[in-house]
Amino acid sequence: MDHTHIDDTEESFRVFQRSVIDEYDRMVDEFGLVVIDARRSIEDQQVQMREAVAQALAGAPTMEPRA
């Protein structure tokens, strides 16, 4: 279903894609999401993800292992 009401299919897709990106950008600000650049190597993305998770979990309570 076309939400842009633009007859040119390619232009309609570009407008739609821009609106999706804009919405994600708003969500980053609203919810404090971490942006990971998918153009980087998988290894670099993994390092960034691990750093973000470690920072988010820093100071979180931990459970004692069961005996």
Steps between C-alpha positions, in 0.01 A plus 500: 500500500640836398507752783675773304239555227781554248452343155870445431580165665868570562436846642220362715739239641765765572246715686374197694855388582587850625195498726606164648853631564361817658279293729796286611696820568218624723492166682874526568443831679178395672616163630878552521574232241856434387566546129730245340626579153428194284756621245778406743646151512319233700797491735480876565124477550551217749753705697261796512212274606704339778608842627140627498376192688784517753424867566127431535566218746767679702389518860202272444432257782624147448376170628708258700562171320302205632690241699 
